[in-house]
């Protein structure tokens, strides 16, 4: 069972870190999601670690250990993941967070391998461990040219809606290793993540946020979950899963303005935060599950402006890009409003003007909006068609920062 596997991993790490002697004949592999530590990354690390353990067998001396790429204190800001884990009665003390053990030392001491899920370039606490990465399962732009030839033993990168879709495909193709089939907890985790990541397979975002394999996974999972008892609120009177109700629940949690603002600015920013380093500098991407104007229900524009500038300095960023996303109407959770706030300080307006013009030149359907902040260094852009996610914007910024 997945629950037992997570408990055993935590117990093993506690023993390993407290031992004065190095354990012999240990082949240690850490499975790590991206630094945003969203639901897809958290559950992908759990599920892929479990899957690899199932393939390896109980007698193996290889240990697959999933790590959540955020500090323990931040987990409660992942509202949808917490909802699922608590309702399925998982104990948070069984999870392994990045701040709980000296991972860099352990990786070096045991020459541990790193398996990346939901990203393909190491970041966060493993940013300096590129030479330990040996396997990748991901759905973002392929940037693996940084690795020496022959280092990556296995790589699967597909442009798809959710990393958990890829993991379900791996499990489905290895069903003989799952006596009694794939347990319902795993099915719920994957189905809910796919629906959240693809915005319930929103037709407007086909090919952008999802592909046909996501549809296959969703339909197969719904069949597997027919007449299950874990979430009666999501089943109809025929025992069929109502994916619209699941999505409505996930969205109501994800985009709850009050819950998000209660986190405070620091935690709100790092809740879904990624950094990328390019030839011309480092960019920090933050995604807020609220609207731009919602931020000022709690904070003054002076406070926000001061925070952005201090955050840039603390993180060593050249550009800060905040993306805001929230349903236009709570009754229509698929109809989203997206906009971005760019902070690019310079002695004149030339650099930020160049960046904005570059985005317009790439035929992005954008509209500039007033923001009330320092006009010299900030620009606010409305995504008119609400399709430019971080996965779409980041490759364009990468091109700008590499030219």
C-alpha positions as YAML, in Angstrom:
chain: A
units: angstrom
residues:
- id: 1
  name: UNK
  ca: [0.00, 0.00, 0.00]
- id: 2
  name: UNK
  ca: [1.10, 3.55, -0.71]
- id: 3
  name: UNK
  ca: [0.43, 4.58, 2.89]
- id: 4
  name: UNK
  ca: [2.70, 1.82, 4.23]
- id: 5
  name: UNK
  ca: [5.41, 2.68, 1.71]
- id: 6
  name: UNK
  ca: [5.49, 6.34, 2.88]
- id: 7
  name: UNK
  ca: [5.68, 5.30, 6.54]
- id: 8
  name: UNK
  ca: [8.56, 2.94, 5.78]
- id: 9
  name: UNK
  ca: [10.44, 5.63, 3.84]
- id: 10
  name: UNK
  ca: [10.16, 8.10, 6.71]
- id: 11
  name: UNK
  ca: [11.28, 5.50, 9.26]
- id: 12
  name: UNK
  ca: [14.21, 4.57, 7.04]
- id: 13
  name: UNK
  ca: [15.35, 8.20, 6.66]
- id: 14
  name: UNK
  ca: [15.16, 8.73, 10.41]
- id: 15
  name: UNK
  ca: [17.35, 5.66, 10.97]
- id: 16
  name: UNK
  ca: [19.76, 6.63, 8.19]
- id: 17
  name: UNK
  ca: [20.28, 10.19, 9.40]
- id: 18
  name: UNK
  ca: [20.76, 9.18, 13.04]
- id: 19
  name: UNK
  ca: [23.20, 6.34, 12.37]
- id: 20
  name: UNK
  ca: [26.85, 6.97, 13.17]
- id: 21
  name: UNK
  ca: [27.94, 4.29, 10.74]
- id: 22
  name: UNK
  ca: [27.42, 4.28, 7.02]
- id: 23
  name: UNK
  ca: [25.00, 1.59, 5.86]
- id: 24
  name: UNK
  ca: [26.67, -0.77, 3.44]
- id: 25
  name: UNK
  ca: [25.29, -2.23, 0.20]
- id: 26
  name: UNK
  ca: [22.70, 0.54, -0.04]
- id: 27
  name: UNK
  ca: [21.59, 1.85, -3.41]
- id: 28
  name: UNK
  ca: [19.81, 5.08, -2.51]
- id: 29
  name: UNK
  ca: [17.57, 6.98, -4.94]
- id: 30
  name: UNK
  ca: [15.67, 10.17, -4.12]
- id: 31
  name: UNK
  ca: [12.53, 11.08, -6.09]
- id: 32
  name: UNK
  ca: [12.04, 14.84, -6.10]
- id: 33
  name: UNK
  ca: [9.33, 17.05, -7.61]
- id: 34
  name: UNK
  ca: [9.85, 20.65, -8.67]
- id: 35
  name: UNK
  ca: [10.46, 23.54, -6.29]
- id: 36
  name: UNK
  ca: [6.88, 24.84, -6.55]
- id: 37
  name: UNK
  ca: [5.82, 21.70, -4.65]
- id: 38
  name: UNK
  ca: [2.30, 21.84, -6.05]
- id: 39
  name: UNK
  ca: [-0.08, 18.89, -5.96]
- id: 40
  name: UNK
  ca: [1.33, 17.40, -9.16]
- id: 41
  name: UNK
  ca: [4.91, 17.49, -7.82]
- id: 42
  name: UNK
  ca: [4.06, 16.23, -4.33]
- id: 43
  name: UNK
  ca: [1.92, 13.31, -5.46]
- id: 44
  name: UNK
  ca: [4.19, 12.48, -8.41]
- id: 45
  name: UNK
  ca: [7.14, 11.99, -6.06]
- id: 46
  name: UNK
  ca: [5.04, 9.73, -3.80]
- id: 47
  name: UNK
  ca: [3.55, 7.72, -6.65]
- id: 48
  name: UNK
  ca: [6.64, 7.30, -8.78]
- id: 49
  name: UNK
  ca: [8.73, 6.29, -5.77]
- id: 50
  name: UNK
  ca: [6.09, 3.72, -4.85]
- id: 51
  name: UNK
  ca: [5.90, 2.49, -8.45]
- id: 52
  name: UNK
  ca: [9.67, 2.09, -8.75]
- id: 53
  name: UNK
  ca: [9.69, 0.18, -5.45]
- id: 54
  name: UNK
  ca: [6.99, -2.15, -6.75]
- id: 55
  name: UNK
  ca: [9.02, -2.83, -9.89]
- id: 56
  name: UNK
  ca: [12.21, -3.39, -7.88]
- id: 57
  name: UNK
  ca: [10.70, -5.89, -5.46]
- id: 58
  name: UNK
  ca: [10.94, -6.22, -1.67]
- id: 59
  name: UNK
  ca: [14.24, -8.09, -1.64]
- id: 60
  name: UNK
  ca: [16.19, -5.35, -3.40]
- id: 61
  name: UNK
  ca: [18.81, -3.26, -1.62]
- id: 62
  name: UNK
  ca: [17.62, -0.21, -3.61]
- id: 63
  name: UNK
  ca: [15.60, 2.38, -1.70]
- id: 64
  name: UNK
  ca: [13.38, 4.88, -3.51]
- id: 65
  name: UNK
  ca: [12.71, 7.83, -1.20]
- id: 66
  name: UNK
  ca: [10.26, 10.61, -2.18]
- id: 67
  name: UNK
  ca: [11.05, 14.15, -1.01]
- id: 68
  name: UNK
  ca: [8.62, 17.09, -0.96]
- id: 69
  name: UNK
  ca: [10.47, 20.12, -2.34]
- id: 70
  name: UNK
  ca: [9.37, 22.61, 0.27]
- id: 71
  name: UNK
  ca: [9.82, 23.13, 3.99]
- id: 72
  name: UNK
  ca: [7.47, 21.41, 6.41]
- id: 73
  name: UNK
  ca: [5.91, 24.71, 7.45]
- id: 74
  name: UNK
  ca: [4.72, 25.41, 3.89]
- id: 75
  name: UNK
  ca: [2.66, 22.28, 3.30]
- id: 76
  name: UNK
  ca: [-0.58, 23.75, 4.65]
- id: 77
  name: UNK
  ca: [-0.65, 26.25, 1.78]
- id: 78
  name: UNK
  ca: [-1.19, 23.37, -0.68]
- id: 79
  name: UNK
  ca: [-4.93, 23.38, -0.08]
- id: 80
  name: UNK
  ca: [-6.05, 20.78, -2.64]
- id: 81
  name: UNK
  ca: [-3.32, 18.27, -1.75]
- id: 82
  name: UNK
  ca: [-4.07, 18.62, 1.96]
- id: 83
  name: UNK
  ca: [-7.78, 18.07, 1.33]
- id: 84
  name: UNK
  ca: [-7.10, 14.78, -0.48]
- id: 85
  name: UNK
  ca: [-4.48, 13.52, 1.93]
- id: 86
  name: UNK
  ca: [-6.55, 14.25, 5.03]
- id: 87
  name: UNK
  ca: [-9.74, 12.77, 3.58]
- id: 88
  name: UNK
  ca: [-7.86, 9.60, 2.67]
- id: 89
  name: UNK
  ca: [-6.42, 9.61, 6.20]
- id: 90
  name: UNK
  ca: [-2.74, 10.06, 5.41]
- id: 91
  name: UNK
  ca: [-0.54, 11.18, 8.29]
- id: 92
  name: UNK
  ca: [1.53, 14.29, 7.45]
- id: 93
  name: UNK
  ca: [4.25, 13.11, 9.84]
- id: 94
  name: UNK
  ca: [4.95, 10.27, 7.39]
- id: 95
  name: UNK
  ca: [6.07, 12.69, 4.67]
- id: 96
  name: UNK
  ca: [9.67, 13.73, 4.03]
- id: 97
  name: UNK
  ca: [10.26, 17.47, 3.54]
- id: 98
  name: UNK
  ca: [13.37, 19.12, 2.18]
- id: 99
  name: UNK
  ca: [14.28, 20.77, 5.49]
- id: 100
  name: UNK
  ca: [14.09, 17.65, 7.66]
- id: 101
  name: UNK
  ca: [17.36, 15.91, 6.79]
- id: 102
  name: UNK
  ca: [20.83, 16.92, 5.50]
- id: 103
  name: UNK
  ca: [20.08, 15.75, 1.97]
- id: 104
  name: UNK
  ca: [23.15, 17.23, 0.29]
- id: 105
  name: UNK
  ca: [25.43, 15.39, 2.72]
- id: 106
  name: UNK
  ca: [23.48, 12.14, 2.40]
- id: 107
  name: UNK
  ca: [23.56, 12.38, -1.40]
- id: 108
  name: UNK
  ca: [27.32, 12.82, -1.38]
- id: 109
  name: UNK
  ca: [27.99, 10.20, 1.34]
- id: 110
  name: UNK
  ca: [26.02, 7.50, -0.45]
- id: 111
  name: UNK
  ca: [26.58, 8.71, -4.01]
- id: 112
  name: UNK
  ca: [22.79, 8.71, -4.16]
- id: 113
  name: UNK
  ca: [20.95, 9.02, -7.45]
- id: 114
  name: UNK
  ca: [18.27, 11.64, -8.06]
- id: 115
  name: UNK
  ca: [15.10, 10.99, -10.04]
- id: 116
  name: UNK
  ca: [13.34, 14.17, -11.16]
- id: 117
  name: UNK
  ca: [9.56, 14.16, -11.58]
- id: 118
  name: UNK
  ca: [7.55, 17.13, -12.89]
- id: 119
  name: UNK
  ca: [10.75, 18.96, -13.88]
- id: 120
  name: UNK
  ca: [13.95, 18.08, -15.69]
- id: 121
  name: UNK
  ca: [16.56, 20.48, -14.27]
- id: 122
  name: UNK
  ca: [17.39, 20.22, -10.54]
- id: 123
  name: UNK
  ca: [16.37, 23.21, -8.43]
- id: 124
  name: UNK
  ca: [15.97, 24.18, -4.80]
- id: 125
  name: UNK
  ca: [18.00, 22.08, -2.36]
- id: 126
  name: UNK
  ca: [19.39, 19.92, -5.18]
- id: 127
  name: UNK
  ca: [20.28, 22.76, -7.55]
- id: 128
  name: UNK
  ca: [23.96, 21.87, -7.18]
- id: 129
  name: UNK
  ca: [23.46, 18.12, -7.59]
- id: 130
  name: UNK
  ca: [23.21, 17.99, -11.39]
- id: 131
  name: UNK
  ca: [25.77, 15.18, -11.58]
- id: 132
  name: UNK
  ca: [23.56, 12.90, -9.44]
- id: 133
  name: UNK
  ca: [20.49, 13.07, -11.70]
- id: 134
  name: UNK
  ca: [20.02, 9.73, -13.47]
- id: 135
  name: UNK
  ca: [16.31, 9.58, -14.37]
- id: 136
  name: UNK
  ca: [13.61, 12.05, -15.44]
- id: 137
  name: UNK
  ca: [9.83, 11.83, -15.79]
- id: 138
  name: UNK
  ca: [8.39, 15.18, -16.83]
- id: 139
  name: UNK
  ca: [5.96, 17.17, -19.00]
- id: 140
  name: UNK
  ca: [7.75, 20.51, -19.40]
- id: 141
  name: UNK
  ca: [10.12, 21.82, -22.08]
- id: 142
  name: UNK
  ca: [13.11, 19.51, -22.43]
- id: 143
  name: UNK
  ca: [16.24, 21.28, -21.13]
- id: 144
  name: UNK
  ca: [18.30, 18.16, -20.55]
- id: 145
  name: UNK
  ca: [21.12, 19.21, -22.87]
- id: 146
  name: UNK
  ca: [22.94, 20.33, -19.70]
- id: 147
  name: UNK
  ca: [23.67, 16.70, -18.76]
- id: 148
  name: UNK
  ca: [26.80, 14.91, -20.03]
- id: 149
  name: UNK
  ca: [26.12, 12.18, -22.57]
- id: 150
  name: UNK
  ca: [25.32, 8.88, -20.87]
- id: 151
  name: UNK
  ca: [24.50, 10.33, -17.42]
- id: 152
  name: UNK
  ca: [20.71, 10.01, -17.74]
- id: 153
  name: UNK
  ca: [19.81, 6.33, -17.61]
- id: 154
  name: UNK
  ca: [16.15, 6.88, -18.38]
- id: 155
  name: UNK
  ca: [14.25, 9.91, -19.62]
- id: 156
  name: UNK
  ca: [10.58, 10.30, -20.41]
- id: 157
  name: UNK
  ca: [9.47, 13.82, -21.25]
- id: 158
  name: UNK
  ca: [6.12, 14.35, -22.94]
- id: 159
  name: UNK
  ca: [4.10, 17.53, -23.38]
- id: 160
  name: UNK
  ca: [1.06, 16.42, -21.47]
- id: 161
  name: UNK
  ca: [-1.37, 17.87, -18.91]
- id: 162
  name: UNK
  ca: [-0.07, 16.30, -15.72]
- id: 163
  name: UNK
  ca: [3.01, 14.39, -14.62]
- id: 164
  name: UNK
  ca: [0.65, 11.99, -12.86]
- id: 165
  name: UNK
  ca: [-0.77, 11.02, -16.26]
- id: 166
  name: UNK
  ca: [2.68, 9.72, -17.18]
- id: 167
  name: UNK
  ca: [2.95, 7.84, -13.89]
- id: 168
  name: UNK
  ca: [-0.47, 6.24, -14.39]
- id: 169
  name: UNK
  ca: [0.63, 5.18, -17.87]
- id: 170
  name: UNK
  ca: [3.76, 3.59, -16.33]
- id: 171
  name: UNK
  ca: [1.64, 1.75, -13.76]
- id: 172
  name: UNK
  ca: [-0.91, 0.64, -16.36]
- id: 173
  name: UNK
  ca: [1.83, -0.86, -18.49]
- id: 174
  name: UNK
  ca: [3.19, -2.77, -15.48]
- id: 175
  name: UNK
  ca: [-0.06, -4.03, -13.92]
- id: 176
  name: UNK
  ca: [1.47, -7.46, -13.29]
- id: 177
  name: UNK
  ca: [3.45, -5.87, -10.43]
- id: 178
  name: UNK
  ca: [0.24, -4.70, -8.74]
- id: 179
  name: UNK
  ca: [-1.40, -7.70, -7.16]
- id: 180
  name: UNK
  ca: [-5.10, -6.89, -6.86]
- id: 181
  name: UNK
  ca: [-4.72, -3.91, -9.19]
- id: 182
  name: UNK
  ca: [-3.89, -0.26, -8.54]
- id: 183
  name: UNK
  ca: [-5.31, 0.77, -5.16]
- id: 184
  name: UNK
  ca: [-8.09, 3.33, -5.06]
- id: 185
  name: UNK
  ca: [-6.07, 5.90, -3.08]
- id: 186
  name: UNK
  ca: [-3.65, 6.11, -5.99]
- id: 187
  name: UNK
  ca: [-6.50, 6.39, -8.49]
- id: 188
  name: UNK
  ca: [-8.06, 9.27, -6.56]
- id: 189
  name: UNK
  ca: [-4.74, 11.10, -6.28]
- id: 190
  name: UNK
  ca: [-4.07, 10.83, -10.01]
- id: 191
  name: UNK
  ca: [-7.60, 11.65, -11.17]
- id: 192
  name: UNK
  ca: [-7.88, 14.75, -8.96]
- id: 193
  name: UNK
  ca: [-4.46, 15.99, -10.06]
- id: 194
  name: UNK
  ca: [-5.22, 15.52, -13.75]
- id: 195
  name: UNK
  ca: [-8.52, 17.39, -13.44]
- id: 196
  name: UNK
  ca: [-6.84, 20.22, -11.54]
- id: 197
  name: UNK
  ca: [-3.84, 20.53, -13.85]
- id: 198
  name: UNK
  ca: [-5.95, 20.44, -17.04]
- id: 199
  name: UNK
  ca: [-8.75, 22.62, -15.66]
- id: 200
  name: UNK
  ca: [-11.13, 19.74, -16.16]
- id: 201
  name: UNK
  ca: [-9.89, 19.22, -19.72]
- id: 202
  name: UNK
  ca: [-10.99, 22.72, -20.67]
- id: 203
  name: UNK
  ca: [-11.63, 22.62, -24.47]
- id: 204
  name: UNK
  ca: [-10.07, 26.06, -24.89]
- id: 205
  name: UNK
  ca: [-6.76, 24.73, -23.59]
- id: 206
  name: UNK
  ca: [-6.49, 21.52, -25.61]
- id: 207
  name: UNK
  ca: [-2.91, 21.12, -26.74]
- id: 208
  name: UNK
  ca: [-1.82, 23.74, -24.20]
- id: 209
  name: UNK
  ca: [-2.81, 22.21, -20.86]
- id: 210
  name: UNK
  ca: [-3.84, 18.72, -21.96]
- id: 211
  name: UNK
  ca: [-3.64, 16.10, -24.69]
- id: 212
  name: UNK
  ca: [-5.53, 12.90, -25.53]
- id: 213
  name: UNK
  ca: [-3.47, 10.77, -23.15]
- id: 214
  name: UNK
  ca: [-4.84, 12.85, -20.25]
- id: 215
  name: UNK
  ca: [-8.35, 12.04, -21.50]
- id: 216
  name: UNK
  ca: [-7.50, 8.33, -21.62]
- id: 217
  name: UNK
  ca: [-6.14, 8.45, -18.07]
- id: 218
  name: UNK
  ca: [-9.20, 10.30, -16.76]
- id: 219
  name: UNK
  ca: [-11.66, 7.88, -18.40]
- id: 220
  name: UNK
  ca: [-9.73, 4.78, -17.27]
- id: 221
  name: UNK
  ca: [-9.46, 6.06, -13.70]
- id: 222
  name: UNK
  ca: [-13.20, 6.79, -13.57]
- id: 223
  name: UNK
  ca: [-13.87, 3.17, -14.56]
- id: 224
  name: UNK
  ca: [-11.51, 1.91, -11.86]
- id: 225
  name: UNK
  ca: [-13.21, 4.09, -9.26]
- id: 226
  name: UNK
  ca: [-16.74, 2.94, -10.11]
- id: 227
  name: UNK
  ca: [-18.67, 2.31, -6.88]
- id: 228
  name: UNK
  ca: [-15.76, 3.15, -4.56]
- id: 229
  name: UNK
  ca: [-16.64, 4.55, -1.13]
- id: 230
  name: UNK
  ca: [-13.88, 7.06, -0.30]
- id: 231
  name: UNK
  ca: [-15.58, 10.19, -1.68]
- id: 232
  name: UNK
  ca: [-19.36, 9.65, -1.77]
- id: 233
  name: UNK
  ca: [-19.84, 13.38, -2.42]
- id: 234
  name: UNK
  ca: [-18.30, 12.86, -5.85]
- id: 235
  name: UNK
  ca: [-20.39, 9.84, -6.91]
- id: 236
  name: UNK
  ca: [-23.82, 9.77, -8.53]
- id: 237
  name: UNK
  ca: [-26.57, 7.29, -7.61]
- id: 238
  name: UNK
  ca: [-25.21, 4.82, -10.16]
- id: 239
  name: UNK
  ca: [-21.77, 4.75, -8.59]
- id: 240
  name: UNK
  ca: [-20.21, 6.82, -11.39]
- id: 241
  name: UNK
  ca: [-17.59, 9.46, -10.66]
- id: 242
  name: UNK
  ca: [-18.74, 13.03, -11.29]
- id: 243
  name: UNK
  ca: [-15.56, 14.74, -12.47]
- id: 244
  name: UNK
  ca: [-17.27, 18.15, -12.58]
- id: 245
  name: UNK
  ca: [-17.90, 17.96, -8.84]
- id: 246
  name: UNK
  ca: [-14.28, 16.96, -8.19]
- id: 247
  name: UNK
  ca: [-13.06, 19.90, -10.22]
- id: 248
  name: UNK
  ca: [-15.41, 22.31, -8.46]
- id: 249
  name: UNK
  ca: [-14.08, 21.15, -5.09]
- id: 250
  name: UNK
  ca: [-10.44, 21.47, -6.16]
- id: 251
  name: UNK
  ca: [-11.00, 24.89, -7.71]
- id: 252
  name: UNK
  ca: [-12.87, 26.23, -4.68]
- id: 253
  name: UNK
  ca: [-9.87, 25.29, -2.53]
- id: 254
  name: UNK
  ca: [-7.17, 26.38, -4.96]
- id: 255
  name: UNK
  ca: [-8.66, 29.81, -5.65]
- id: 256
  name: UNK
  ca: [-10.09, 30.65, -2.24]
- id: 257
  name: UNK
  ca: [-9.12, 34.32, -1.90]
- id: 258
  name: UNK
  ca: [-9.45, 34.45, 1.89]
- id: 259
  name: UNK
  ca: [-7.37, 31.31, 2.48]
- id: 260
  name: UNK
  ca: [-4.68, 32.51, 0.09]
- id: 261
  name: UNK
  ca: [-4.44, 35.99, 1.62]
- id: 262
  name: UNK
  ca: [-4.26, 34.47, 5.11]
- id: 263
  name: UNK
  ca: [-0.91, 32.91, 4.17]
- id: 264
  name: UNK
  ca: [0.90, 36.24, 4.28]
- id: 265
  name: UNK
  ca: [2.98, 37.72, 1.46]
- id: 266
  name: UNK
  ca: [6.08, 35.58, 1.99]
- id: 267
  name: UNK
  ca: [4.24, 32.26, 1.93]
- id: 268
  name: UNK
  ca: [1.88, 33.45, -0.79]
- id: 269
  name: UNK
  ca: [4.86, 34.14, -3.07]
- id: 270
  name: UNK
  ca: [6.72, 30.88, -2.41]
- id: 271
  name: UNK
  ca: [3.57, 28.75, -2.61]
- id: 272
  name: UNK
  ca: [4.03, 28.27, -6.37]
- id: 273
  name: UNK
  ca: [7.47, 29.67, -7.10]
- id: 274
  name: UNK
  ca: [10.11, 28.60, -9.60]
- id: 275
  name: UNK
  ca: [13.38, 30.14, -10.69]
- id: 276
  name: UNK
  ca: [15.20, 29.73, -13.99]
- id: 277
  name: UNK
  ca: [18.72, 30.90, -14.77]
- id: 278
  name: UNK
  ca: [19.51, 32.04, -18.31]
- id: 279
  name: UNK
  ca: [22.60, 33.47, -20.02]
- id: 280
  name: UNK
  ca: [21.41, 37.03, -19.31]
- id: 281
  name: UNK
  ca: [20.20, 36.48, -15.74]
- id: 282
  name: UNK
  ca: [17.87, 34.79, -13.28]
- id: 283
  name: UNK
  ca: [14.07, 35.04, -13.38]
- id: 284
  name: UNK
  ca: [11.67, 34.19, -10.56]
- id: 285
  name: UNK
  ca: [8.15, 33.09, -11.54]
- id: 286
  name: UNK
  ca: [5.41, 33.24, -8.90]
- id: 287
  name: UNK
  ca: [1.83, 32.11, -9.54]
- id: 288
  name: UNK
  ca: [-0.91, 33.58, -7.34]
- id: 289
  name: UNK
  ca: [-4.32, 31.89, -7.20]
- id: 290
  name: UNK
  ca: [-6.00, 35.28, -6.79]
- id: 291
  name: UNK
  ca: [-6.54, 38.33, -8.97]
- id: 292
  name: UNK
  ca: [-4.12, 41.25, -9.02]
- id: 293
  name: UNK
  ca: [-6.67, 43.50, -7.32]
- id: 294
  name: UNK
  ca: [-7.34, 40.89, -4.60]
- id: 295
  name: UNK
  ca: [-3.81, 41.43, -3.30]
- id: 296
  name: UNK
  ca: [-4.70, 44.98, -2.30]
- id: 297
  name: UNK
  ca: [-7.61, 43.84, -0.15]
- id: 298
  name: UNK
  ca: [-4.94, 42.94, 2.41]
- id: 299
  name: UNK
  ca: [-1.82, 44.94, 1.47]
- id: 300
  name: UNK
  ca: [-1.17, 48.49, 0.38]
- id: 301
  name: UNK
  ca: [0.55, 49.11, -2.95]
- id: 302
  name: UNK
  ca: [3.50, 50.52, -1.02]
- id: 303
  name: UNK
  ca: [3.83, 47.27, 0.95]
- id: 304
  name: UNK
  ca: [3.62, 45.16, -2.20]
- id: 305
  name: UNK
  ca: [6.15, 47.27, -4.07]
- id: 306
  name: UNK
  ca: [8.59, 47.18, -1.15]
- id: 307
  name: UNK
  ca: [8.18, 43.41, -0.81]
- id: 308
  name: UNK
  ca: [8.82, 42.77, -4.54]
- id: 309
  name: UNK
  ca: [12.03, 44.79, -4.46]
- id: 310
  name: UNK
  ca: [13.30, 43.07, -1.30]
- id: 311
  name: UNK
  ca: [12.33, 39.64, -2.64]
- id: 312
  name: UNK
  ca: [14.27, 40.28, -5.84]
- id: 313
  name: UNK
  ca: [17.38, 41.16, -3.87]
- id: 314
  name: UNK
  ca: [17.05, 38.24, -1.45]
- id: 315
  name: UNK
  ca: [16.60, 35.72, -4.28]
- id: 316
  name: UNK
  ca: [19.27, 37.28, -6.50]
- id: 317
  name: UNK
  ca: [16.80, 37.79, -9.36]
- id: 318
  name: UNK
  ca: [17.09, 39.99, -12.41]
- id: 319
  name: UNK
  ca: [13.38, 39.80, -13.24]
- id: 320
  name: UNK
  ca: [10.38, 39.04, -11.05]
- id: 321
  name: UNK
  ca: [7.30, 37.79, -12.88]
- id: 322
  name: UNK
  ca: [4.10, 37.38, -10.88]
- id: 323
  name: UNK
  ca: [1.22, 35.63, -12.62]
- id: 324
  name: UNK
  ca: [-2.31, 36.01, -11.26]
- id: 325
  name: UNK
  ca: [-5.04, 33.51, -12.10]
- id: 326
  name: UNK
  ca: [-8.55, 33.17, -10.74]
- id: 327
  name: UNK
  ca: [-12.03, 32.31, -12.10]
- id: 328
  name: UNK
  ca: [-13.89, 35.32, -13.46]
- id: 329
  name: UNK
  ca: [-17.09, 33.86, -12.03]
- id: 330
  name: UNK
  ca: [-17.14, 31.28, -9.18]
- id: 331
  name: UNK
  ca: [-19.99, 29.54, -11.00]
- id: 332
  name: UNK
  ca: [-17.79, 29.08, -14.10]
- id: 333
  name: UNK
  ca: [-14.49, 27.71, -12.75]
- id: 334
  name: UNK
  ca: [-13.16, 26.95, -16.24]
- id: 335
  name: UNK
  ca: [-13.38, 30.60, -17.31]
- id: 336
  name: UNK
  ca: [-10.20, 32.11, -15.90]
- id: 337
  name: UNK
  ca: [-8.73, 35.57, -15.80]
- id: 338
  name: UNK
  ca: [-4.95, 35.61, -16.19]
- id: 339
  name: UNK
  ca: [-2.62, 38.55, -15.90]
- id: 340
  name: UNK
  ca: [1.02, 39.21, -15.08]
- id: 341
  name: UNK
  ca: [3.03, 41.78, -13.18]
- id: 342
  name: UNK
  ca: [6.63, 42.16, -14.37]
- id: 343
  name: UNK
  ca: [9.32, 43.83, -12.25]
- id: 344
  name: UNK
  ca: [12.52, 44.59, -14.12]
- id: 345
  name: UNK
  ca: [14.47, 47.39, -12.46]
- id: 346
  name: UNK
  ca: [16.92, 49.35, -14.57]
- id: 347
  name: UNK
  ca: [18.29, 52.87, -14.86]
- id: 348
  name: UNK
  ca: [15.84, 53.59, -17.67]
- id: 349
  name: UNK
  ca: [12.69, 52.05, -19.08]
- id: 350
  name: UNK
  ca: [14.49, 50.49, -22.00]
- id: 351
  name: UNK
  ca: [14.91, 46.93, -20.69]
- id: 352
  name: UNK
  ca: [11.36, 46.37, -19.43]
- id: 353
  name: UNK
  ca: [10.01, 48.02, -22.58]
- id: 354
  name: UNK
  ca: [12.11, 45.62, -24.68]
- id: 355
  name: UNK
  ca: [10.73, 42.63, -22.78]
- id: 356
  name: UNK
  ca: [7.11, 43.69, -23.14]
- id: 357
  name: UNK
  ca: [7.61, 44.49, -26.81]
- id: 358
  name: UNK
  ca: [9.24, 41.06, -27.28]
- id: 359
  name: UNK
  ca: [6.11, 39.40, -25.87]
- id: 360
  name: UNK
  ca: [3.89, 41.44, -28.19]
- id: 361
  name: UNK
  ca: [6.15, 40.62, -31.14]
- id: 362
  name: UNK
  ca: [5.65, 36.92, -30.41]
- id: 363
  name: UNK
  ca: [1.96, 37.44, -31.13]
- id: 364
  name: UNK
  ca: [0.83, 37.11, -27.54]
- id: 365
  name: UNK
  ca: [-2.64, 38.59, -27.23]
- id: 366
  name: UNK
  ca: [-1.95, 40.94, -24.32]
- id: 367
  name: UNK
  ca: [-3.21, 44.28, -23.08]
- id: 368
  name: UNK
  ca: [-1.35, 46.65, -20.79]
- id: 369
  name: UNK
  ca: [-3.21, 47.72, -17.67]
- id: 370
  name: UNK
  ca: [-2.56, 50.39, -15.04]
- id: 371
  name: UNK
  ca: [-1.07, 49.08, -11.79]
- id: 372
  name: UNK
  ca: [-0.43, 52.05, -9.49]
- id: 373
  name: UNK
  ca: [3.15, 50.96, -8.79]
- id: 374
  name: UNK
  ca: [6.47, 52.46, -9.85]
- id: 375
  name: UNK
  ca: [5.88, 53.07, -13.58]
- id: 376
  name: UNK
  ca: [9.63, 53.00, -14.17]
- id: 377
  name: UNK
  ca: [10.11, 49.33, -13.32]
- id: 378
  name: UNK
  ca: [6.70, 47.60, -13.27]
- id: 379
  name: UNK
  ca: [4.37, 46.55, -16.10]
- id: 380
  name: UNK
  ca: [0.99, 44.85, -15.78]
- id: 381
  name: UNK
  ca: [-0.31, 42.71, -18.66]
- id: 382
  name: UNK
  ca: [-3.73, 41.17, -19.14]
- id: 383
  name: UNK
  ca: [-3.86, 37.83, -20.97]
- id: 384
  name: UNK
  ca: [-6.90, 38.54, -23.16]
- id: 385
  name: UNK
  ca: [-7.64, 34.90, -24.00]
- id: 386
  name: UNK
  ca: [-6.47, 33.49, -20.64]
- id: 387
  name: UNK
  ca: [-4.19, 30.83, -22.10]
- id: 388
  name: UNK
  ca: [-0.66, 31.94, -21.17]
- id: 389
  name: UNK
  ca: [0.32, 29.70, -18.28]
- id: 390
  name: UNK
  ca: [3.84, 29.62, -16.84]
- id: 391
  name: UNK
  ca: [4.59, 26.66, -19.12]
- id: 392
  name: UNK
  ca: [3.80, 28.91, -22.10]
- id: 393
  name: UNK
  ca: [5.42, 32.12, -20.85]
- id: 394
  name: UNK
  ca: [8.66, 30.63, -19.50]
- id: 395
  name: UNK
  ca: [10.05, 29.41, -22.86]
- id: 396
  name: UNK
  ca: [9.47, 32.89, -24.30]
- id: 397
  name: UNK
  ca: [11.25, 34.57, -21.41]
- id: 398
  name: UNK
  ca: [14.03, 32.00, -21.84]
- id: 399
  name: UNK
  ca: [14.37, 33.07, -25.48]
- id: 400
  name: UNK
  ca: [14.48, 36.76, -24.50]
- id: 401
  name: UNK
  ca: [17.04, 36.12, -21.75]
- id: 402
  name: UNK
  ca: [19.24, 34.07, -24.07]
- id: 403
  name: UNK
  ca: [19.31, 36.37, -27.09]
...
